[in-house]
Amino acid sequence: MKRTKMLLITVLFIVSCPVLAGETFVLVGPAVGNVQNKNRHLYGSLELRHLFHSWGKLSLGAGGALEVSSRENYAGLNLTLQYTFSSRWSASLTSGPGRYSDHVLNLGSHLEFRSGLEVFYDFGKGYRLGLGYFHYSNGGVARHNPGTESVRLALVIPL
């Protein structure tokens, strides 16, 4: 029994090492929602990401996003795939499920998947500026699935 516990603790420690050694950062900034339609709206975006495994220039991570405005709100989780082009430039793909408020813009469901592409410029010491384009879709879980897009400018702050 004692040996099994030690083995389990050792395995958990080895599995968690990449998570502990990763990069954690906050993305914060303004965004414009529903950009392809006339009824656009401004919102604030706050996101936490943790890159927990790397293969050279490619990193895998996870996190959560919160987007708030007077019209619509979104809270969700995401997976991130980030590629570093150079010491200054990187890009990431993100996707994950979340809850969309549907107060003004009816997207067919409160369950919405947020997928995005972002490009970052690194100022040094982990501080970056990013520009992202995101698409929200319920993935067909409801009959009505118009989707919408947003654009975000984010300051990346390392933790």
C-alpha positions as a printed NumPy array, in Angstrom:
array([[  0.   ,   0.   ,   0.   ],
       [  2.777,   2.4  ,   0.949],
       [  4.633,   1.566,  -2.253],
       [  1.493,   2.252,  -4.357],
       [  1.053,   5.684,  -2.742],
       [  4.697,   6.573,  -3.402],
       [  4.395,   5.451,  -7.004],
       [  1.206,   7.492,  -7.45 ],
       [  2.818,  10.61 ,  -5.919],
       [  5.888,  10.177,  -8.146],
       [  3.753,   9.804, -11.286],
       [  1.66 ,  12.878, -10.38 ],
       [  4.828,  14.89 ,  -9.764],
       [  6.371,  13.874, -13.104],
       [  3.141,  14.632, -14.981],
       [  2.776,  18.032, -13.294],
       [  6.367,  19.193, -13.915],
       [  5.644,  20.558, -17.397],
       [  2.619,  22.397, -15.98 ],
       [  4.653,  23.91 , -13.167],
       [  7.45 ,  24.923, -15.548],
       [  5.198,  26.641, -18.099],
       [  4.513,  30.27 , -18.864],
       [  1.465,  31.966, -17.321],
       [  0.15 ,  35.331, -18.457],
       [ -2.892,  37.614, -18.498],
       [ -4.307,  39.218, -21.63 ],
       [ -6.334,  42.365, -21.041],
       [ -7.744,  44.93 , -23.415],
       [-10.597,  46.444, -25.377],
       [-12.493,  44.638, -28.123],
       [-15.246,  45.228, -30.644],
       [-17.966,  42.589, -30.89 ],
       [-20.226,  41.757, -33.829],
       [-17.716,  43.452, -36.176],
       [-19.304,  42.299, -39.435],
       [-22.692,  43.861, -38.647],
       [-24.034,  47.36 , -38.021],
       [-24.824,  46.806, -34.336],
       [-21.206,  46.567, -33.114],
       [-20.424,  46.958, -29.436],
       [-17.332,  47.612, -27.33 ],
       [-16.406,  45.273, -24.516],
       [-13.593,  44.587, -22.105],
       [-11.668,  41.339, -22.315],
       [ -9.701,  39.552, -19.601],
       [ -8.037,  36.221, -20.245],
       [ -5.696,  33.981, -18.288],
       [ -3.49 ,  31.513, -20.171],
       [ -0.937,  28.965, -19.131],
       [  1.398,  27.365, -21.682],
       [  2.226,  24.005, -20.145],
       [  4.117,  22.084, -22.816],
       [  6.5  ,  23.072, -25.613],
       [  8.029,  21.365, -28.607],
       [ 10.623,  23.88 , -29.739],
       [  8.754,  26.87 , -31.176],
       [  5.315,  25.288, -30.673],
       [  3.563,  25.463, -27.279],
       [  0.306,  24.036, -25.945],
       [ -1.708,  25.756, -23.251],
       [ -5.092,  26.273, -21.647],
       [ -6.94 ,  29.083, -19.975],
       [-10.128,  30.983, -19.443],
       [-11.663,  34.145, -20.899],
       [-14.12 ,  36.701, -19.569],
       [-15.631,  39.321, -21.874],
       [-17.995,  41.924, -20.451],
       [-20.048,  44.754, -21.919],
       [-23.337,  46.467, -21.18 ],
       [-24.938,  44.367, -23.962],
       [-23.378,  40.889, -23.971],
       [-21.125,  38.75 , -21.774],
       [-19.041,  35.654, -22.423],
       [-17.169,  33.379, -20.015],
       [-15.355,  30.312, -21.259],
       [-12.398,  27.968, -21.299],
       [ -9.917,  27.496, -24.11 ],
       [ -7.038,  25.479, -25.439],
       [ -4.181,  27.383, -27.053],
       [ -1.609,  26.422, -29.634],
       [  1.119,  29.06 , -29.855],
       [  3.921,  29.3  , -32.424],
       [  6.953,  31.557, -31.941],
       [  8.283,  32.911, -35.233],
       [ 11.183,  34.92 , -33.757],
       [ 12.252,  36.594, -30.536],
       [  9.682,  39.342, -31.186],
       [  6.794,  37.715, -33.116],
       [  4.412,  34.891, -32.248],
       [  0.898,  33.757, -33.126],
       [ -1.686,  31.59 , -31.421],
       [ -4.816,  29.64 , -32.24 ],
       [ -7.393,  29.291, -29.451],
       [-10.671,  27.455, -29.187],
       [-13.037,  26.394, -26.45 ],
       [-16.579,  26.331, -25.063],
       [-18.226,  29.012, -23.   ],
       [-21.454,  30.689, -21.981],
       [-22.725,  33.597, -24.046],
       [-25.423,  35.822, -22.523],
       [-27.67 ,  36.258, -25.624],
       [-29.231,  39.446, -24.166],
       [-29.217,  41.504, -27.371],
       [-27.593,  39.316, -30.016],
       [-29.341,  35.94 , -30.367],
       [-26.706,  33.349, -31.287],
       [-29.143,  30.468, -30.865],
       [-27.724,  29.031, -27.651],
       [-25.998,  30.049, -24.459],
       [-23.345,  27.436, -25.281],
       [-20.96 ,  29.099, -27.726],
       [-17.543,  28.014, -28.946],
       [-14.976,  30.81 , -29.259],
       [-12.172,  30.255, -31.763],
       [ -9.507,  32.768, -32.606],
       [ -6.252,  33.696, -34.267],
       [ -3.905,  36.189, -32.631],
       [ -0.602,  37.787, -33.571],
       [  1.742,  39.122, -30.872],
       [  4.691,  41.498, -30.751],
       [  7.048,  40.988, -27.779],
       [  8.448,  44.144, -26.136],
       [ 10.736,  42.136, -23.854],
       [ 10.468,  40.544, -20.408],
       [  7.303,  38.733, -21.523],
       [  5.253,  41.878, -22.188],
       [  3.484,  41.682, -25.539],
       [  0.854,  43.436, -27.58 ],
       [ -1.596,  41.216, -29.431],
       [ -4.228,  41.648, -32.087],
       [ -6.844,  38.892, -32.294],
       [ -9.812,  37.916, -34.424],
       [-12.416,  35.602, -32.831],
       [-15.461,  33.72 , -34.099],
       [-18.341,  32.614, -31.843],
       [-20.543,  29.715, -32.929],
       [-22.773,  27.227, -31.157],
       [-21.385,  24.505, -33.408],
       [-24.843,  23.395, -34.491],
       [-26.128,  22.477, -31.012],
       [-29.131,  24.709, -31.806],
       [-31.115,  25.191, -35.014],
       [-30.306,  28.907, -35.088],
       [-26.532,  29.418, -35.471],
       [-25.724,  32.822, -36.991],
       [-22.335,  33.186, -35.3  ],
       [-20.539,  36.471, -34.788],
       [-17.   ,  37.837, -34.811],
       [-14.925,  40.148, -32.664],
       [-11.555,  41.888, -32.8  ],
       [ -9.431,  42.441, -29.702],
       [ -6.319,  44.455, -28.896],
       [ -4.642,  42.957, -25.822],
       [ -1.739,  43.757, -23.565],
       [ -0.06 ,  40.546, -22.401],
       [  1.251,  40.678, -18.835],
       [  3.454,  37.818, -17.605],
       [  2.747,  36.39 , -14.139]])
